[in-house]
């Protein structure tokens, strides 16, 4: 039977979703704020560093936010309120939504340095959610799509966004790369992103959503470096290779999981 704790959790998640959506409007510039790519002196624009995805990549946020709203509604339903799965996920989802809004605010107020620990904390929360989703399977196809699909896309995108954010903060701080070229650093960071994707594929037994979002981001890094204003052929090739590695690892992990 649903108790006061369940109601509190459900309302907290729903309220956090509203805050995150408001933050997204502010971040887009639609509510009078400065668009994220123009805020903080353009440090997070599509041409700020060799790791920055091209502009169309950010359209994935529309899908993620839609999924988060769907989850906020889904977990409010009476049948889900007593589900152990959502009792374990609820406050972690709320934390991710509030951190998302905090990240937007840090950039809007030109506190680029603060955006890095915030997005790292967000990534850690999403990893926790990923592990919880793995440990507590969905109740059915709808739950799998709304919960696992949304949180998987969220994790995959924030993984590449964290790499781009960290690089932007270092560049803005005047980091010179210890004498190594920007191309070398870009290839190294993209290799780390690929490794993260492979680890998620193995740990998640081939879950598709994280791989799709991470590969989406990597693909748009490649487009930006091979055709955009900031050309870096090594980074572009590395991004393509990283995306291919993540998708291949996910396919192999999924086949192995199905045959186990």
C-alpha positions as CSV (number, residue, x, y, z in Angstrom):
1,X,0.0,0.0,0.0
2,X,1.3,3.4,-0.9
3,X,2.5,5.4,2.1
4,X,3.6,8.9,2.8
5,X,7.2,8.1,1.9
6,X,6.1,6.9,-1.6
7,X,4.0,10.0,-2.1
8,X,6.9,12.3,-1.0
9,X,9.3,10.5,-3.4
10,X,6.9,10.7,-6.3
11,X,6.2,14.4,-5.8
12,X,9.9,15.1,-5.4
13,X,10.6,13.5,-8.7
14,X,7.8,15.3,-10.5
15,X,8.8,18.7,-9.0
16,X,12.4,18.1,-10.0
17,X,11.3,17.3,-13.5
18,X,9.5,20.7,-13.6
19,X,12.6,22.5,-12.4
20,X,14.8,20.7,-15.0
21,X,12.4,21.6,-17.8
22,X,12.4,25.3,-16.7
23,X,16.1,25.1,-16.7
24,X,16.2,23.8,-20.2
25,X,14.1,26.7,-21.4
26,X,16.5,29.1,-19.7
27,X,19.5,27.3,-21.2
28,X,18.0,27.4,-24.7
29,X,17.5,31.2,-24.5
30,X,13.8,30.9,-25.0
31,X,13.1,32.3,-21.5
32,X,15.4,35.2,-21.7
33,X,18.6,33.5,-20.8
34,X,21.7,33.2,-22.9
35,X,21.9,30.1,-25.1
36,X,24.3,27.7,-23.6
37,X,26.7,27.8,-26.6
38,X,26.9,31.6,-26.1
39,X,27.2,31.7,-22.3
40,X,30.5,31.7,-20.4
41,X,32.1,33.5,-23.3
42,X,31.3,30.8,-25.8
43,X,33.4,28.2,-23.9
44,X,30.9,25.5,-24.7
45,X,30.2,26.3,-28.3
46,X,30.5,23.8,-31.1
47,X,33.9,25.2,-32.1
48,X,35.4,25.9,-28.7
49,X,37.6,22.7,-28.5
50,X,38.3,19.7,-30.7
51,X,36.0,17.6,-28.4
52,X,32.9,19.8,-28.9
53,X,30.1,18.1,-30.8
54,X,28.6,20.0,-33.7
55,X,25.3,21.9,-33.1
56,X,22.8,19.3,-34.3
57,X,24.1,16.9,-31.7
58,X,22.3,18.8,-28.9
59,X,18.9,18.0,-30.4
60,X,19.1,14.8,-28.4
61,X,18.2,16.8,-25.3
62,X,14.6,17.1,-26.7
63,X,14.3,13.3,-26.6
64,X,15.9,13.0,-23.2
65,X,13.7,15.7,-21.7
66,X,10.6,14.1,-23.2
67,X,11.7,10.8,-21.7
68,X,12.3,12.4,-18.3
69,X,8.8,13.9,-18.3
70,X,7.4,10.6,-19.3
71,X,9.2,9.0,-16.4
72,X,8.0,11.6,-13.9
73,X,4.4,10.8,-15.0
74,X,5.0,7.0,-15.1
75,X,6.3,6.8,-11.6
76,X,3.3,8.8,-10.3
77,X,0.9,6.0,-11.4
78,X,-0.5,4.0,-8.5
79,X,1.0,0.7,-9.8
80,X,4.5,2.1,-9.9
81,X,4.3,3.9,-6.5
82,X,4.9,0.7,-4.6
83,X,7.4,-0.9,-7.0
84,X,10.7,-1.6,-5.3
85,X,12.5,-0.5,-8.5
86,X,11.1,3.0,-8.5
87,X,11.5,3.3,-4.8
88,X,15.2,2.8,-5.4
89,X,15.5,4.9,-8.5
90,X,13.3,7.9,-7.5
91,X,15.5,10.1,-5.5
92,X,18.5,9.4,-7.7
93,X,16.5,10.5,-10.7
94,X,15.5,13.6,-8.8
95,X,19.1,14.3,-8.0
96,X,20.0,14.0,-11.7
97,X,17.3,16.5,-12.6
98,X,18.4,19.0,-10.0
99,X,22.1,18.7,-11.0
100,X,21.0,19.2,-14.6
101,X,19.4,22.5,-13.7
102,X,22.4,23.4,-11.5
103,X,24.7,22.9,-14.4
104,X,22.7,25.2,-16.6
105,X,22.7,27.9,-13.9
106,X,26.4,27.6,-13.4
107,X,27.0,28.2,-17.1
108,X,24.4,31.0,-17.3
109,X,26.1,32.8,-14.5
110,X,29.5,32.5,-16.2
111,X,30.8,30.1,-13.5
112,X,32.3,27.7,-16.1
113,X,34.7,26.2,-13.4
114,X,31.7,25.2,-11.3
115,X,30.0,23.5,-14.2
116,X,32.7,20.8,-14.2
117,X,32.2,19.4,-10.7
118,X,28.4,19.6,-11.3
119,X,28.5,17.6,-14.5
120,X,30.9,15.1,-12.9
121,X,28.4,14.6,-10.0
122,X,25.6,14.3,-12.6
123,X,27.6,11.6,-14.4
124,X,28.2,9.7,-11.1
125,X,24.5,9.8,-10.3
126,X,23.6,8.5,-13.8
127,X,26.1,5.7,-13.4
128,X,24.4,4.8,-10.1
129,X,21.0,4.8,-11.9
130,X,22.5,2.6,-14.6
131,X,23.6,0.0,-12.1
132,X,20.3,0.1,-10.3
133,X,18.4,-0.4,-13.6
134,X,20.6,-3.4,-14.2
135,X,20.1,-4.8,-10.7
136,X,16.3,-4.3,-10.7
137,X,14.8,-5.2,-14.1
138,X,11.8,-3.4,-15.6
139,X,8.3,-4.7,-15.1
140,X,7.6,-4.8,-18.8
141,X,8.3,-3.2,-22.2
142,X,6.8,0.2,-21.3
143,X,8.9,0.4,-18.1
144,X,12.0,-0.6,-20.1
145,X,11.5,2.1,-22.7
146,X,10.4,4.9,-20.4
147,X,12.9,4.2,-17.6
148,X,15.8,2.3,-19.0
149,X,15.7,3.9,-22.4
150,X,15.5,7.4,-21.0
151,X,18.2,7.0,-18.4
152,X,20.4,5.2,-20.8
153,X,20.3,8.0,-23.3
154,X,20.8,10.5,-20.5
155,X,23.9,8.6,-19.3
156,X,25.4,8.1,-22.8
157,X,25.0,11.8,-23.7
158,X,26.3,13.1,-20.4
159,X,29.4,10.8,-20.8
160,X,30.5,12.7,-23.9
161,X,29.3,16.0,-22.6
162,X,31.5,15.6,-19.5
163,X,34.5,15.1,-21.7
164,X,33.6,18.2,-23.7
165,X,33.0,20.2,-20.6
166,X,36.3,19.2,-19.0
167,X,38.2,20.1,-22.1
168,X,36.4,23.5,-22.3
169,X,37.3,24.3,-18.7
170,X,40.9,23.4,-19.2
171,X,41.2,25.5,-22.4
172,X,39.4,28.4,-20.7
173,X,41.9,28.2,-17.8
174,X,44.8,28.5,-20.2
175,X,46.0,24.8,-20.2
176,X,48.7,24.4,-22.8
177,X,48.8,20.6,-22.9
178,X,52.3,20.2,-21.5
179,X,53.7,20.8,-24.9
180,X,51.5,18.2,-26.7
181,X,49.3,19.4,-29.5
182,X,45.6,19.8,-29.2
183,X,45.1,17.0,-31.7
184,X,47.0,14.5,-29.5
185,X,44.9,15.5,-26.5
186,X,41.7,15.3,-28.5
187,X,42.5,11.7,-29.6
188,X,43.4,10.8,-26.0
189,X,40.1,12.1,-24.6
190,X,38.1,10.5,-27.3
191,X,39.9,7.2,-26.6
192,X,38.8,7.5,-23.0
193,X,35.2,8.2,-24.1
194,X,35.3,5.1,-26.2
195,X,36.6,3.1,-23.2
196,X,33.7,4.4,-21.1
197,X,31.3,3.2,-23.8
198,X,32.9,-0.2,-24.0
199,X,32.7,-0.6,-20.2
200,X,29.0,0.4,-20.2
201,X,28.4,-2.1,-22.9
202,X,30.0,-4.9,-21.0
203,X,28.5,-4.0,-17.6
204,X,25.1,-3.4,-19.1
205,X,25.2,-6.6,-21.2
206,X,24.7,-4.7,-24.4
207,X,22.2,-2.1,-23.4
208,X,21.4,-0.1,-26.5
209,X,20.4,3.4,-25.2
210,X,23.7,4.4,-23.6
211,X,25.6,3.3,-26.7
212,X,23.3,5.1,-29.1
213,X,23.6,8.5,-27.2
214,X,27.3,8.2,-26.8
215,X,27.9,7.3,-30.4
216,X,25.5,10.1,-31.5
217,X,27.7,12.6,-29.6
218,X,30.9,11.1,-31.0
219,X,29.6,11.1,-34.5
220,X,28.8,14.8,-34.3
221,X,32.3,15.5,-32.9
222,X,33.5,13.8,-36.1
223,X,31.3,16.0,-38.3
224,X,32.4,19.1,-36.5
225,X,36.1,18.3,-36.8
226,X,36.0,17.2,-40.5
227,X,33.5,19.8,-41.9
228,X,33.1,22.6,-39.4
229,X,35.0,25.8,-38.6
230,X,37.4,24.0,-36.3
231,X,39.0,21.3,-38.5
232,X,41.0,18.5,-36.9
233,X,41.3,15.4,-39.0
234,X,43.0,13.3,-36.3
235,X,40.1,14.1,-33.9
236,X,37.5,13.5,-36.5
237,X,39.0,10.1,-37.3
238,X,39.4,9.2,-33.6
239,X,35.7,10.2,-33.0
240,X,34.5,7.9,-35.8
241,X,36.7,5.1,-34.5
242,X,35.4,5.6,-31.0
243,X,31.7,5.5,-32.1
244,X,32.4,2.3,-34.0
245,X,34.1,0.7,-31.1
246,X,31.2,1.6,-28.7
247,X,28.6,0.2,-31.1
248,X,30.6,-2.9,-31.9
249,X,31.2,-3.6,-28.2
250,X,27.5,-3.2,-27.5
251,X,26.5,-5.5,-30.3
252,X,29.0,-8.2,-29.1
253,X,27.9,-7.8,-25.4
254,X,24.2,-8.1,-26.4
255,X,24.8,-11.2,-28.5
256,X,26.7,-12.9,-25.6
257,X,24.0,-11.9,-23.2
258,X,21.3,-13.4,-25.4
259,X,23.2,-16.7,-25.8
260,X,24.1,-17.0,-22.1
